[in-house]
Amino acid sequence: MNSQGQNKIRRFIGPSILVVVGSYMLNLSWFKWPDLLIDYGRELYVPWQITQGKVLYRDINHLYGPLSHYLNAFLFQIFGTGLSTLAYVNIFLVKAFVLF
C-alpha cells in the first residue's frame, strides 16, 4: 500500500476508536446518569423556569453565568422539557466535535 493510503487509514483510526468506545459506553450507561433530584435537578429546573417566563437573577436566584441555562431553555422550547433533550443534544455535540 502506498503512503497516501496509509495516511488515510491512520487519519480515521483515532475517530473510529472514539466512535466505537463512545457507542459502547453510551449503550452501557444509557439513562443511568446522575440522580435527577440530588445531582442534576438545578440543570433542568432553571431552564424549565425560564421557559415558563421567569427571568434569571430576578426571579431565580443563581450564582453562575446565564449562557448554559438560556441555551438549555431554548432547546427545551424547541424539543421539549426533559433530561432526554439535553442528553440527545450533548450526544450530537460530542459526535460533531469528534468528526470535525
N, C-alpha and C positions, 0 to 999 in steps of 0.2 A: 504494500500500500504506500502511496506517495505521502509526502509530508503534509500536503494540503488536506488530504483525507484524515490523517491522524490529528491534525489541528481541529478539524470539525468535530471529530469524536470527542476529543479532550474538552472542547468547549461545552458540550452537552452533558458530560459526565456529572459535574457538580450539581447543576439544576435537576438532573434526573434523580440523583440520590436524594436531594431535598424533597422532591415531589413524592418519591416512594416512602421515605421515612415520615414525612409530614402526613401523608394519607393514612399510613398505619397508625400513627399517634392520634390522629383525628378520629379514626374508627374506634380505637381503643378507649378513648376518653369522651365519646360523644355524649353531651349533656350531663357529664359527671363533674361539672365545673364548680366554682365556689358556691357556698351556701347563699342563697338569694337574700335572706334577711340579715345575716351577720356580715358577710364579706362583700356583698355586691349590691345591696339594697339602694345605696345612695346613687350609684351609677345609673340605675333605672328610674329611681324616684324623681330626681331633679329634672331630667329631660321630660319625663311624663308631666310634671307640674308645669313646665314651660309650655308644653303643647296645650295645657288647659287654660293658658292665658296669664299665668303668674310670671313675674319678672325676677331674674336672678339679682341678688343683693338687695332688692327692695322687698319682695315678698318671701324670698327663700334665702335664709342665712347660709353663706357659703364662704370658704376660706381660699379657694383656688381660682384659677383663671376660667373664663367663660367659654372658651373655644370648643372644648370637647362636649360640654353639655348642650350648647346650641346646635352643634353638628348632630349630636345624637337626637335632639328634639326634631331636627329637620328630617332625619332618617325615620323617626317614629311617625311623622306626618305622612311620609311617602309610603312606607312599608308596613306600618302598624306598630303598636307599642308592645315590646317584649324582648326577652333575652335573645330569642332566636334571630331577631332583626340585627342586633349587634353582632351576634356570632357569624351570621352569613356575610355581613359587610366586612368583618375582620378577616374572615377566610378569603374573601375576594381580594382584600388589600395585600395579604401575605402572598397570594398567588401572583398578583401584579408585581410586587417587589421582587419576587424570585425570578419572574420572567424578564423583567426589564432591569 
